[in-house]
C-alpha cells in the first residue's frame, strides 16, 4: 500500500511548471508568455489555497472566484484541459484531486444577501492573508491585476 502524499509547501507548489498550459492560455486568452507565466503562478497559489478550503465545506467557508481574479479561473480551466497532468499535480502536491466546482445553476439566479456576501468575502480575504500573505491579498483584490479587461 502506498502512503498518502504529504501536502506540499507553498514554495514546492510554486516551483511547478507546465509550459503547455502557459502556451495554451496565451492562445486562448491572449497576452504575452511572461504575463501568462505570472497568471500561472498566481493560479498555483489559488490551488494551494483551495486545497486548504475544500468545496464540500459549509458555503461561507469555501473559496470562490470573484471578478477581481477571473484570470486565475481561466488559467485553472486551461490546466484542467491537461487532465492527466492536472490529476498528477493534485495527487503529488495535495494528496487528493482538487475539483473545480462551478456555482450550482439554481444558486446563481438567487441573489445573496449583502451580509452573506460580506461574510464570505471577509472569510476569504482573511484566508488569503493568512495562507498567502498580505502582498497576494493586495495584488488580487486591491490592484485587481487579474481581473478581465474592461
N, C-alpha and C positions, 0 to 999 in steps of 0.2 A: 504494500500500500504506500502511495506517495503522500508525504506530509503536505498539508495545505501551505500555500505560499504565504510568506510573511509580507504584510503590506510594505511597499517600498516607501522610502522617504521622498519628500518633495524634490530634493536635488536629483535623486535617481530617476524620477518620472520626467523631470525637465531635461535630462540628458538623452531621452529617447528622440530619435529622428526617423522621419519617413518621407524621403524626397518625393515619392509617388503621390502621396496625399497633397503635399505642397504644390506640385505641378498641376494636379487635377483642380485644386482650389483656384489657382491662377486662371486656368482655362474656363472654369465655370463662373467665377465671380470677379475676375479681373484683378488688377493690382500687380505690383511688382513681386518678384520672388522674395525679396527682402521683407516686404510687407506681409506676404503670406507666411513666411517663416515666423515672423513676430506673432501673427494670429495663431499659428500652430502652437507656439509656446504658451500663449495665454489659454488656448483651449486645453492644453495639458494641465494647466493649473485648475481649470474648471472641472476636468475629470477627476483630478485629485480631490478637490473639494466635494464633488458629487459622491465619491467613494466613501466619504465620511458623513453623508446625509442621504441614505438610500431612499428611493422613491416610494417604498412601502411604509414609510413613517407617516405620522399624522401630517395632514396637509400644511399646517402652519410651520412645520419643521423641515419641509422639503426645500431644496434649492430650485429656483425657477428661472428660466431665461426671461430677460427683460429687454426692452428696446435698446438699452444702453450697451448691451453686449451681444447683439444679434449675430455679429460676425463670428463669434465663438461657436454659436449654434450652427452656422453654415459650415464651419470647419469640421465640427463634430459630424454633421451629415456626410461630409466628404470622407472622413475617416471611416465611417460606417460602411461605405461602399467597398472598402477593402476588408470585407468581413473576416476572413481567416486571420489577417494581421491584427485587426481590432480585437478579436476574441483572444488571441495570444497575448496582446498587450495587456488587456484587462486581467487575464489569468496571472501573468508574470508580475505585474505591479500592484494589483489589488487583491488577488486571490479569488475573484469572482467576476462574472460578466456584469458590467455596468450598463444597464439598459437605458435607452433613450425613450422616455415615456412622454408622449405628447399629452397635452391637456385634453381630457375627455370632451367630446363634442357637446354633450349636454351641459357641462360646466362652462364651456367657452361662451355660451349665449347668456348665461346668468351673470349679471354684474355683481361683483363682490362689494361688500360694504367698504367704505373708506377706512374704517377701523381695522377690518380684516387685512386689507392690502397693506396698511401701515405696519401692522404687527408682523406680517410675513416679511416685508422688506427690512424691518428693523432686525429681525432674526437673521436674515440672510446677510445683511451688512455686517453684523456682529461676527457671524461665522467667517466671512471673507477676511475681516480684520484679524480675527484670532488665528486662522489657519494659514492665510496667505500674506497677511501684513497690510499695514496702512497704505503703502505705495500702490499695491494692487487695487485696493478699495478706491483710492482716488482716481487712478487711471481708468478703471472700469466705469465708475458711477459719477464721478465729478467731471472728468475730462470727456467722458463718452467717446473715447478713442475707438471703440469697437462697435459703435452704432452704425446703422446703414446710412449712407449718404442721403441727405435730404433732397 
